[in-house]
């Protein structure tokens, strides 16, 4: 039991900053969209969202969760925090129950997209940690020379 609790704590530590940034992005995105609508605010909001999901997958793989399935869970958790909790919570706070149901339905329909983006982040984290040609790079480090591209 203690091992599982440590693993959960390690997981939450790894994605704590993306969770905070996702909450801030959701709250600021909702406020700015309602008060200062511009043509590009929704696009910028979704780009930041995608970067947060990829960052979460990246951080989990770098924290030792080697399976890309773990990276996919980062997309699920971050989208859950961003969409049903933050956006849906704002709708419930304003008494817009049907809008909350719409948020929940869209979460179920589209959660695979943030999971895929987080898997891509995890994949890139894996690729960044493995040298493309370990023998050549190791020999180059020993000799002090820089490997040619």
C-alpha positions as CSV (number, residue, x, y, z in Angstrom):
1,X,0.0,0.0,0.0
2,X,2.8,2.4,0.8
3,X,4.4,1.9,-2.6
4,X,1.1,2.8,-4.3
5,X,0.8,5.9,-2.2
6,X,4.3,7.0,-3.0
7,X,3.7,6.4,-6.7
8,X,0.5,8.5,-6.6
9,X,2.4,11.2,-4.7
10,X,5.2,11.1,-7.4
11,X,2.5,11.3,-10.1
12,X,0.9,14.4,-8.5
13,X,4.2,16.1,-7.9
14,X,5.2,15.6,-11.5
15,X,2.0,17.3,-12.9
16,X,1.3,19.8,-10.2
17,X,2.5,22.8,-12.2
18,X,0.6,21.9,-15.4
19,X,-2.5,21.5,-13.2
20,X,-2.0,25.0,-11.7
21,X,-1.4,26.5,-15.2
22,X,-4.4,24.7,-16.6
23,X,-6.6,26.2,-13.9
24,X,-5.2,29.7,-14.4
25,X,-5.7,29.3,-18.2
26,X,-9.3,28.1,-17.8
27,X,-10.2,30.9,-15.5
28,X,-8.4,33.6,-17.4
29,X,-9.7,32.3,-20.7
30,X,-13.3,32.3,-19.4
31,X,-13.0,35.8,-18.0
32,X,-11.2,37.3,-21.0
33,X,-13.5,35.6,-23.4
34,X,-16.6,37.1,-21.7
35,X,-15.3,40.6,-21.0
36,X,-12.8,41.3,-23.8
37,X,-13.7,39.2,-26.8
38,X,-11.2,39.3,-29.6
39,X,-11.0,37.3,-32.8
40,X,-8.0,35.2,-31.6
41,X,-8.6,34.7,-27.9
42,X,-10.2,31.2,-28.4
43,X,-7.4,30.2,-30.7
44,X,-4.7,31.3,-28.2
45,X,-6.6,29.6,-25.3
46,X,-6.7,26.3,-27.1
47,X,-3.0,26.5,-28.1
48,X,-2.1,27.1,-24.5
49,X,-4.3,24.2,-23.5
50,X,-2.5,21.9,-26.0
51,X,0.9,23.0,-24.7
52,X,-0.2,22.3,-21.2
53,X,-1.3,18.8,-22.1
54,X,2.0,18.1,-23.9
55,X,4.0,19.5,-21.0
56,X,2.1,17.2,-18.6
57,X,3.0,14.1,-20.7
58,X,6.6,15.3,-21.0
59,X,6.9,15.8,-17.2
60,X,5.5,12.4,-16.4
61,X,7.8,10.6,-18.7
62,X,10.8,12.6,-17.3
63,X,9.7,11.8,-13.8
64,X,10.1,8.1,-14.4
65,X,6.7,7.0,-15.6
66,X,8.1,5.3,-18.7
67,X,4.9,4.0,-20.3
68,X,3.2,6.4,-22.7
69,X,-0.1,5.2,-21.1
70,X,1.0,7.3,-18.1
71,X,1.5,10.3,-20.3
72,X,-2.1,9.7,-21.7
73,X,-3.4,9.8,-18.1
74,X,-1.8,13.3,-17.8
75,X,-4.0,14.4,-20.7
76,X,-7.0,13.0,-19.1
77,X,-6.3,14.5,-15.7
78,X,-5.3,17.9,-17.1
79,X,-8.4,18.1,-19.3
80,X,-10.6,17.0,-16.4
81,X,-9.2,19.9,-14.3
82,X,-9.4,22.3,-17.1
83,X,-12.8,21.5,-18.6
84,X,-15.3,20.0,-16.1
85,X,-13.9,21.3,-12.9
86,X,-12.9,24.9,-14.0
87,X,-15.2,25.7,-16.9
88,X,-18.1,23.5,-15.6
89,X,-17.6,24.9,-12.1
90,X,-18.0,28.4,-13.5
91,X,-21.2,27.4,-15.2
92,X,-22.6,25.8,-12.1
93,X,-21.6,28.9,-10.0
94,X,-23.6,31.0,-12.5
95,X,-26.6,28.6,-12.3
96,X,-26.2,27.5,-15.9
97,X,-26.9,23.8,-15.4
98,X,-27.5,22.9,-19.0
99,X,-24.2,24.5,-20.0
100,X,-22.5,22.3,-17.3
101,X,-24.1,19.2,-18.9
102,X,-22.7,20.4,-22.3
103,X,-19.2,20.7,-20.8
104,X,-19.5,17.2,-19.4
105,X,-20.7,15.8,-22.7
106,X,-17.9,17.5,-24.6
107,X,-15.4,16.2,-22.1
108,X,-16.5,12.6,-22.7
109,X,-16.6,13.1,-26.5
110,X,-13.2,14.8,-26.9
111,X,-11.0,13.6,-24.0
112,X,-9.0,11.4,-26.4
113,X,-7.5,14.5,-28.1
114,X,-5.8,15.8,-24.9
115,X,-4.7,12.3,-24.2
116,X,-3.1,12.1,-27.6
117,X,-1.3,15.4,-27.2
118,X,0.0,14.3,-23.8
119,X,1.3,11.1,-25.4
120,X,3.1,13.1,-28.0
121,X,4.7,15.1,-25.2
122,X,5.7,11.9,-23.5
123,X,7.1,10.5,-26.7
124,X,9.2,13.6,-27.3
125,X,10.5,13.4,-23.7
126,X,11.5,9.8,-24.4
127,X,13.2,10.8,-27.7
128,X,15.1,13.6,-26.0
129,X,16.5,11.3,-23.3
130,X,17.9,8.7,-25.7
131,X,20.8,9.6,-27.9
132,X,20.4,8.8,-31.6
133,X,23.7,7.1,-31.8
134,X,25.0,6.3,-28.3
135,X,28.4,4.8,-29.4
136,X,29.4,7.8,-31.5
137,X,28.2,10.3,-29.0
138,X,30.0,8.5,-26.1
139,X,33.2,8.4,-28.1
140,X,32.9,12.0,-29.0
141,X,32.4,13.0,-25.3
142,X,35.5,11.0,-24.3
143,X,37.6,12.7,-27.0
144,X,36.2,16.2,-26.3
145,X,35.1,16.6,-29.9
146,X,31.6,17.6,-30.8
147,X,29.7,15.1,-32.9
148,X,29.0,16.2,-36.5
149,X,25.4,16.6,-37.6
